[in-house]
């Protein structure tokens, strides 16, 4: 597959992911809040703190999509193994780590404040684990792309 076609495929996936995120934040989450308030009106005071946490965690996720778009653009220019891409992967890894820490801390704090359901803790820890897995994968990608960039630079200088 040519680098420009591969770049376009990556950008399509990123755009679809962003669309799903926007629909989730604009429609799905408010709809779930409405249903939650109807089913459990006595717990409606949980809604605002959880919405703040969810939307605060969504911001770095959308930021990571923007950075991913930049990486796809570099791949389209046949600049896959550059220090720029290594730094962009590092930025994504930091965003994933921050999101995991914020969400995990928020979940624990809300649990101690009595604004969390014990049955949802397993799902919340799974979300934190996935964020940490993304952090590790992107940090490894950053390291490997940086090493490949050094090798490509050495190769270019010897020819």
PERAWO-V375429 format. One record per pair of residues at least 6 apart in sequence whose ideal C-beta (glycine too) atoms are under 6 Angstrom apart, sorted by the first residue. I is the first residue (numbers start at 1). J is the second residue. D is the distance in whole Angstrom. If there is no record, write none. Layout:
BEGIN
I:J:D / I:J:D
END
This chain:
BEGIN
3:75:6 / 3:78:5 / 4:76:5 / 7:72:5 / 7:75:5 / 7:76:3 / 10:72:4 / 11:72:5 / 14:65:6 / 14:68:5 / 14:69:5 / 18:65:5 / 25:58:6 / 33:47:5 / 37:44:5 / 46:115:5 / 53:106:4 / 57:99:5 / 57:102:6 / 57:103:5 / 60:95:4 / 60:98:6 / 60:99:5 / 63:95:6 / 64:92:5 / 64:95:5 / 67:88:5 / 67:91:5 / 67:92:5 / 70:88:6 / 71:85:6 / 71:88:5 / 74:85:5 / 81:145:6 / 81:148:4 / 81:149:5 / 81:152:5 / 82:149:5 / 83:149:5 / 85:145:5 / 86:142:5 / 86:145:4 / 86:146:4 / 89:138:5 / 89:141:5 / 89:142:4 / 89:145:6 / 90:142:4 / 92:138:5 / 93:135:5 / 93:138:4 / 93:139:4 / 96:131:5 / 96:134:4 / 96:135:4 / 97:135:4 / 99:131:5 / 100:128:5 / 100:131:3 / 100:132:5 / 103:128:6 / 104:128:4 / 107:124:4 / 110:116:4
END
